[in-house]
Amino acid sequence: ASGARIVGIIGVGLFGQPADYDAINAFAAAEGLWVIDDAAQSFGASWNGAKVGTLASMTCTSFFPAKPLGCYGDGGAVFTDDDDEAEIMRSCRIHGMGKTRYEYDRIGMTARLDAMQAVILDAKLDIFEEELTMRQQVANQYADRLAHLAEVPQLASQATSSWAQYTIKLPAGCDRAIVMKTLADHDVPSAIYYPVPMHRQSPYSSYPVSADGLQITDALCGQVLALPMHPYLEAATQDHIAGALATAIAAGSASAATG
């Protein structure tokens, strides 16, 4: 874009599946760009056998309670194999502190993981791999039950997913608001990730996009719907969700047809 200078790429492991870092890293190397993996949702997943945290020169993840590995408050981590970058991150997390407690090398923040959250994460790490397996089983069961109703998530052949969310794409023309209301009437919660895309958020409104806009992104934000997802979701509950979704999509499609 005219006047824009691209310096790096932040790939996102959306809903739990890593981005294609083979392609991203190759492009970045050719163009002289840095790469950061936003793995807030994909920690625990892998690409071509390599775990998230090793796919880019720097990886950021979140331990917010709703994430695959969540604590009971706020938390996060940065992974890198670059010693210089690691030292900068350690400084930034404690106000920008330098070699001594009252010496500062940069403007930083208060970003220390408190001891209670660290203990919780340490305990949950013991069952994390088991929970990832359980999440995959839940995703497989969803696909079996929902593939005839809506477009379900597909994994790339090189990928595993941590299944932070289970997001489907509703049929074209289906009234999502009616679907969500009908699901709620059947005691099934649902959510939209995300109703407003990044390029339409105020802080990014001045940034350039392609000449014809981001039509696919805009369309998907109007069609996606996330269903309950966690490792302990029982098959009977998924049966109930599938039945409620069938009723909800029928109602949403009928409303769109008559509206």
N, C-alpha and C positions, 0 to 999 in steps of 0.2 A: 504494500500500500504506500502511496505517496507520503513521504515525510516520516514514515514509521521505521524504526530500527529494531529488528527482532534480535534478542540476545539469548533467549533460552526457551525451553519447552517444559511445561508441566503437564505430564500425562496423568489421567485419573483412572483408577481402578473402580469404575462405577458399578455399584451394587455388589461388588465382591470379585469380579473378574478383572485380572490385570490387563492393562493396555499392551499392545504389541511392541515391546521394547526392543526386539530385534530390528524392526523397521525404524522405530523412533531414534534409537542410538546410532544407527547407520546414517540416517539423514542428518542428525545433529552433528556427528563427526565431520561429515562432508561440508557442512555449513559453518562449522566453528561455534556451535551453540552448546550451552550447558543443558543438562536434563535433570529434572526433579520428578520423582514418582510420588504423586498424591495417593497414598495408600490408606486413607482414612477408613475406607470401606473394604479394602482387599487384603489387609494383613492376614497372613496364614495361607494365602493362595500361592500359586506357582505358575510359571511360564516356561515351557520346554524343560521342565525338571528343576528349574532354578526358583528358589523361594523369593517372594516379595521381600524387599529389604536389600536384595543383591542385584536387582534388575537395572538400577540407575546409579549414578554416582552419589546421589543423595535421595533418601526415602523418608517421607514424613507419614506418621500414622497417628490415629486418635484412639484413646482408651475411654471415650465417652460411653456411658452405660449401654447405649443402643448398638454399639459396635460389636463385631464378632468377639473380640477380646476386650471386654468393658470392665472398668472399675465401678465404684459406687458414687463417683463424683466426676470431676474433670481431670484429664490427664492426656499425655501424648508422648511421642518419642521421635527422634530423628536418627536414622541409620546412615552411616557413610564409612567408606574405607579410606577416606582422605584425611590424614592426621591434621592438616592445617584447618580444614573445614570443621572437623570435630572440635578443635580447640576454640574456634570462633563460636560454635554452638554452645559449648560449655560456658563461655563468657557471657553470651547473650541471655542465657537462662537465669543468670544471677546479676541482673542490672548492668551487664557489660563489664563485669569485674575483671581486673588484670591479675598480676602475679600475687598481689596482696589484697586483703579484705577491703581496704579503703583506697585502692588505686583502680581507676577505670580506664579501659582502652576504647570503649565505644558506648553508644546509647543502647541499652539493653532492655530487659523486661523482668518481671518476676514470674518465672515459668518453671519453678521447681516442682517436681512430683512429690506431694507430701507422703510421709511415712505410712499413713494408714492406707492410702490408695496403692502404694507399692506393695504392701503386705497382701492386699486383696488380689492384685494382679499376679503376685508370686504363687498364691494358692490356685488361682484359676488357670495358670499356665500348665499345671499338672494334668488338667482335663481338656486342654485346648484342642489337641489333635483328635481326641475322641469326639468332642463337640463338632469339629469340622466334618468328620465322617457322618455324624448325625444330621448336620445341616444338608449335606449332599443327599442323604436318604430322603429327607423331607422334600428337597427340590425335585428328586426323581418321582416321588409320589404325587407332588403337585402336577408335574408334567403329564403323568398318566391320567390324571383326573380332569385336567383343564385344557389340554391341547385341542380338543374339539370345540371349545368355547371361545378361545381367544389366542392371540399369539403369545407363546410362552418363551422365556429366555433360552437361548442356545449358547453352549460353551464352544469356544474355538477348540480345535483338536489338540492344540498345544497347551491348553489352559486347564487349571483347576480353579474353583471359586470358593471364597469363604461365605458366599451367600448372605451378605449383610442385609439385603432386602430381596424379596421375590416380587418383581415388577412385571406385570403383563401389559400387553398392548390391546386395548379394546377394539372390536370391529369398527370399521369406518362408519361414521354417522351415528354411532351409539352415544346416547346422552350420558356422559359420565356422572353428572350430578344425580341423575335418577338412579344410576347403578349404585353409587355410594349410599344414597338414602335407603334403597332397597336392602342393601347389605346390612346397614345399621339396624333396619327393622328386624333383621334376622340375627341380630347380636354378633355381627361380623364387622370388626373395625377395618378401615382401609385408609390409605393416605396417598398423596400425590408427591412424587419425587421426580421432577420439580415443576411447580406450576408456572414459574417465570424463569426463562433461560438466562444464562449469564449475560449474553449480549444485550438483553433488555433491562438489566439492572442499572440503576442510576450511576453507580461509580464507573461502569464500563460503557456507558452510552456514547461516549465520544470516540471509542476505539473503532478502528476500521473493520468491516466485514466484507465478504465477497460482494460483487456487484449485484447479484440477484438475491442477496440476503442469505439467511440460514433457514431455508424453508423446511428442511427435514427436522431440524431441531425444534422449530416453532410447531410443526405438526405433531411431533412426539409429545411435546409438553401438554398438548390437548387430548392425548389418547392414553397415556400411561396410567397405571393404577397399581399400587403396592398392596399386597395381602399380608396377613400375619405370617411372620417368619422367625422361628427360633429353634434350637436343637431339640426341644422337648415337645414339639407339636405332634400330637397323637394322630394316628390314621383316622380314627372316628371323627376327630375335630376337622380334619381335612375333608372328609366326606361331607360334613355339614357345610363347610365353606364352599365346596364345589357345587352342592345343591343350591345354596343361596346365590352363588354367582350365576348359575344358569338362569334362575328366576330373575335376577337383577339385570342381566344382559338382555333378556327377552323384554323386560319392562323398558329398558333404555332404548332399545331398537324400535319398539312400538311407539314410544314417545316421539322419537326423531321422525318416524314415518308419518305421524299424524300432525306433527308440529310444523 
